[in-house]
Every structure is written in structure tokens, then in C-alpha cells.
């Protein structure tokens, strides 16, 4: 998808301040050296960028400030079919903030958030994909603090369980029953 200089100016301005008004954007976005864009033109451009899947305006969260912890699962999958099953199972999990195919020793990375290390350890033991079929090798890496990005697009407070996707049923989970985890939809 090709974007032009005007689109780039809009994206830069919204990156710096996502709630920037169209009136203020009108003063920052230029068609030429001297000519600014109208707020109507900017609104149309923003809609076009959203429709193209290039831009999504949303609330982002600083997990360092909230004192949340994160971990990365590195997984070597048996084959592509098994990898697709893990991707489908965890792609909508409220705790998952990153799911990416990579090359090298491991071919799938899953980033997970929790209120503290204990919640993440319970995730490894009860909810995480490492006990799923098709994983040849895995490693878990705990994150101390995020340096970049400072703010992340997270849906921490959805109150929606995704148990039906991953197959890890909370009411059958030892950590959930012992009160060590509030379930996948309850941060």
C-alpha cells in the first residue's frame, strides 16, 4: 500500500498526539510548502488510512506504570499446521500482546502480560501453549521492564474469557480454583 507525504504527516502528528483535533491538524499538515490541508480533507485522509488498515486510533497502555509484567514464549513448532492451531487458539487471548512467526531456532513467539510474576508462572503451568501438541521445544523469557514501546495497544479490561479458543478452561484450572489467577478476561 502506498502512502504519500500528506498521509505521513497525518500519521506523525497522530503518533505524537492521538487525540489531536482536526483543527490543530489543519495547522500541521501541508499540501505544499505554504498550503495547509483543510480539516475536512484531513478527516477524509484519516478515514482512508483506517479503511486501508494502516491506521487505528485507540487507547494504548503503559504497562510499566501499571507495574504489569510480561513474558515471551519462544516455540519451535513441528509443522505449519500445528503452528496455525496455536496462532488460532491464542490470537484473541486478552493476555497476549504479541504473536509472530519468526525464523531461526524458534518459529513462533508469543508475548503475554500478567499482573505479577506469579500470574505469569501460573500462565506457563496452566494456560500457556507450551503443553500443546506440535511444540518440539520452547523457552520462556521474563521481561523486567519495557523500554520501547512505552505504550502498547492492550485490551486489559475486556472481562471476556477466550477459554473456548485456547481450550484452557478456568473452572478446571488449579490456579483459578486456588485464587491465584482471576481468569483470562479479568486483569
Secondary structure as UniProt FT lines:
FT   HELIX           5..16
FT   TURN            18..19
FT   HELIX           22..26
FT   TURN            27..28
FT   HELIX           39..51
FT   TURN            52..53
FT   TURN            63..67
FT   STRAND          69..77
FT   HELIX           80..90
FT   TURN            91..92
FT   TURN            94..95
FT   STRAND          96..101
FT   STRAND          108..114
FT   HELIX           117..122
FT   HELIX           123..127
FT   HELIX           129..131
FT   TURN            133..134
FT   STRAND          135..143
FT   TURN            156..157
FT   HELIX           163..166
FT   HELIX           170..172
FT   HELIX           174..177
FT   TURN            178..179
FT   TURN            184..185
//
